[in-house]
Amino acid sequence: MKKVILFTLGLFLVFSCTKDDPSEINDPAVTSIDNQKLLSVDEINKYIQDQLKTKGDVVWLEAPAVVLWSAAVHGGNIVSVGYGEKGDSFSLQQRSPDLVGAKNNIFNIVQDTEQQTKSNVVKHDDDTFNFVDVEVTKLETIIALQKADQIRYIDTFYTGYLNDEAVQQKDFGCAQSGENINGNDYRVISPNAWLPWNFDIHKVPQAWNYSTGAGITVGLIDTGISASQSLLGSNFNDGASNGRFVQRFGTYIDSPWWWSNNIDGPNDRCGHGTSMASAIASPRNDDGMPVGVAYNANLVAYRGTSDVLLNDYHERKGVTNALRALGNRGDVKIISMSIGWVFSIGNVRDAVRYAHNRGKMVIAAGGTSTSITSFVGVIFPANMNETVAVTGLKDNGYNRCNNCHEGSKIDFTIVMQRAGDSGRNVPVIGFNSGSRNYVGGSSVATATTAGIAALVWARNPNMTRAQVLDKLKRAAEFYPNRNSKFGYGNIDALKAVQ
C-alpha cells in the first residue's frame, strides 16, 4: 500500500464533538415525542464516541430512542432488526412458531406506527438469518421496537460518523499502483519465485517440506480479485502450483441507494482484495513474483465490499451473503476477512456465527488505523468469540505495527513491518500482471495466518476446526500462556505442520 496515505483496514474516524454530553440526551420515551427534535450529526457522533470509549462498542438497541431514531433518519430510514432469543442468529430449518411470532410482531409494530402496508415497510426478510430490514420514519416506531420482546438488535446504516473523504468515496485501504520492492525484502527461490522476507521469520519455507496447502480451499471475503492480474486468474495453475482452482464471485451492489439490487460482479476495483489473495495463495513459478503462503491451495474469492470499511448498507449485505455462500460450501475450510468496522453489525454477526456453525475457521483482522482511533481496540468482527483475531508486528520484538490494533481479543500475531521503515511491509503481486506492491497492517497478517492454517489443514485433512486451531496455538510463541495484547503470539508454521 502507499506509505502514510492508505492504511490496510484503516479506520480513519474524524470525531465531531459538541458541548452536549450524550448522557444528557433526552430519552423521548419519557418526554413529549412531539417536542423531541432530530439530533444533529455532531450530537450522534458524540454519543458514538462516548460509547466506544466507555464500552468499546455501540449497541443501538440500548441507545436512547432519540439517538437511535436520529441515526436511522440520517442513515436513510432503514434499520435491521434481529429477532428471537439470544443465540437465534439463524435458522437451518423451518422457523419455530416463536421466531415466526417475533418476526410478525416487528411487522405489526412498524405497520401500525408508520401507518403503512407491510409491502411498503418491509425491505428485506432474510430466509436464513433471523433479521428483517424495515423502513422507519417515526420516533414512535423506534420506541415500540425497543420495548418489544425477542428483539436481539436494531442496527442503523448511519455513516455520518466518518467524515474522511476517502471513506465517503469508498476507496479506503485501496491501492492499484505498483511499487518498487527493496531487494532486502525478498529472496529468490526455485523456480525463480520471490519469497517475502517475513516468511522466514514464521518458518514458512521449512513448513513447505510437509505441506503446500494442496487440497484445501480458502474462502476470501474482500474487494474481489483484479481481472488484470493473470496469476490470480488464468495462470493460477503455474509452475509448482498446479492441480488447484480459483473461483471469483460477487455479492456487493455498487450503489448509493439501498433499494438497488444490481450486483456488479467479482472484479476488484480497489486493490485490497487482490493483495490479500496474493498473500494467501499466489503461485510459485518462474515469473519473479512474490509467492503466497499456501501456494497450492484452492481459492474462492468474494467481492463483498468496495473497500475495507463495512459502513455501507450494500457492503454489510454483500459480506453477509458471502458468509452464507461460503458457509454452505462443503469444500471451504477457512474464511479470511481482512475487513471490518469499528463497532458491531448485527446481520454480519449472524452470518459469522452461521459460517462458524458450519465448521469454518473465520480469521479476521484485529484492525489497522491512524493514531486517532488507537483507543478502539480490536474491531468487529475480530472481536467476536467465533473468529480468530490477528494483528501485525514490527520485526523488532513484540511491538505492534505503526497502525495495528492490539488487545485481549487478539489470538495470533504475524511479523509484517520493517521497524525502520513503515512503508516496507510484505511484498505481494500487484493489481496488474507484472506488477508488485507492498501491503501491511493487520490485513496482511490475517491473510498470512489463513495461509498457514491451510498448510496445517492440508497436512491433517481429517482434523476438525478445533483441532487445527489447537495446532496453531501450540505452535505459537507464548503457548500455553496468552499475552494480554497479542494472544498466543507469533506462529511457527513448521511446528504447526509437524
Secondary structure, 3 states (H helix, E strand, C coil): CCCCCCCCCCCCCCCCCCCCCHHHCCCHHHCCCCCCCCCCHHHHHHHHHHHHHHHCCCCHHHCCHHHHHHHHHHCCCEEEEEECCCCCCECCCCCCHHHHHHHHHHHHHHHHHHCCCHHHHEEEECCCECEEEEECCCHHHHHHHHHCCCEEEEEECCCCCCCCHHHHCCCCCCCCCCCCCCHHHEEEECCCEEEEHHHHHCCHHHHCCCCCCCCCEEEEEEECECCCCHHHCCCCCECCECCCCEEEEECCECCCCCCCCCECCCECCCCHHHHHHHHHHCCCCCCCCECCCCCCCEEEEEECCCCCECCCHHHHHHHHHHHHHHHCCCCEEEEEECCEECCCCHHHHHHHHHHHHCCCEEEEECCECCHHHHHHCCCECCCCCCEEEEEEEECCCCCECCCECCCCCCCEEEEEEECCECCCCEEEECCCCCCEEEECHHHHHHHHHHHHHHHHHHHCCCCCHHHHHHHHHHCECCCCCCECCCECCEECHHHHHC
